[in-house]
Amino acid sequence: MRAGCVLVVDDEENNRTLLRDTLERRNYEVVEAEDGAAALAFIKKRSPDVILLDLMMPGMDGFVVCREIKRNPATAAIPVLMVTALSERKERLMGIEAGANDFLSKPVDLQDVILRVGNAVQTKKLYDQLQVEQEKSERLLLNILPERIAQRMKAGDVSDPIPSPSGFHLVRLDETRGASRIVVTQRHVRHILISPNEVLSESLAFEKIVALRQRIVAGEDFATIAREESDDHASATNGGDLGWSAPDSYAGTFEDALKTLQPGELSSPVHTEFGWHLIELLETREHDDTDEQRRNIAYQELRKQKAEVETDHWERQLRDEAYVEIRL
């Protein structure tokens, strides 16, 4: 029996071969994709247990692919391990914002790959098992207590006799939990980022973002300017579009500025640790986020349990590999 299915996404064949050979020796099924489009096409047909996603790829880079995976409820629970040669904190934060679950640095440490993939696969299997058990419990409950009856009952009520293939049941409703729906106001946002660097100082970056805002106010197309000028390469290919997001999805001054905007409104220049932004709130909508919230709670609990197991394993491994030389 296979240990799990791993999707390796990298435009470099040598990198894919190295990871494939390493993981297949550990009894993983490995599927390869040479670009982001091929990866998304495969995921639509079959859900892997974990994705090793190269960050720097031509066309659709790892940030864009990761966002597409995480914004789809059917694939959001798949762990994504970003493989990157970039070590800057800014790039890692952008990866986390896109939804990455973990990172592997190039050149890859094969032992690190094995441990992190194993951890991610086990977490995904525990999540899948939890989903199956929840569905079984819900089906069993509905077989005994149809939803139309449950909805009419209050805490402390006893049902009329309910027939089933195994006989008649009397059911008392002691309490309800998690029955309310969670509805949030989502925001559809796009932005342009100008980051200071060795050539562009902080003051020049500010002057540039002010000039870009004047061009947009004068009637130029926001998406076109974003594709040409934005330093957030993950969103620039989509005209600066960050997609739909829940409240408080962004940090610091970006979120603060977004909360002040009305649909169709363009912000003044906003400064964050990444540089200077122009933010446009395109539209808002009411979205039932109940299932996503439940998935997040279950996933975090599983990660917590797995982290405790992995910490214990790591400590035991350190003790087993310890070498003490005693000289008299």
Number of C-alpha atoms within 10 A of each C-alpha: 6 9 15 20 19 23 23 26 29 26 18 12 12 10 16 22 14 12 19 20 13 17 22 14 9 14 14 20 18 19 16 20 19 16 22 26 14 12 21 17 11 16 16 11 8 11 16 21 24 24 28 24 28 28 26 17 17 11 11 16 21 27 27 21 21 28 20 17 23 18 15 10 11 12 16 18 22 24 25 23 25 26 24 19 14 13 10 8 9 12 16 17 13 15 23 16 15 21 21 24 16 17 19 19 14 13 10 15 10 14 10 12 20 14 13 17 24 19 18 22 23 19 26 22 15 17 21 16 12 16 14 12 12 12 12 12 12 12 13 12 13 14 14 17 20 13 12 9 12 16 10 9 16 13 10 10 14 13 16 12 11 15 13 11 7 7 8 12 14 12 15 14 13 10 10 11 5 8 8 8 10 14 12 15 14 20 23 17 20 23 22 30 26 24 22 17 10 6 8 13 12 16 9 14 20 21 13 16 24 16 12 21 21 12 14 15 12 9 8 13 12 21 20 16 18 26 18 13 18 24 20 21 20 24 23 24 19 16 21 28 19 18 16 17 16 16 12 13 12 13 10 11 13 19 14 13 16 21 13 10 15 14 13 12 14 20 18 15 19 18 18 13 10 16 18 25 26 25 24 23 20 18 14 17 13 11 13 14 15 15 12 14 12 13 17 13 12 16 19 14 14 18 19 13 12 17 14 11 12 15 11 12 12 13 10 12 11 11 10 9 8 8 8 6 4 5 4 2
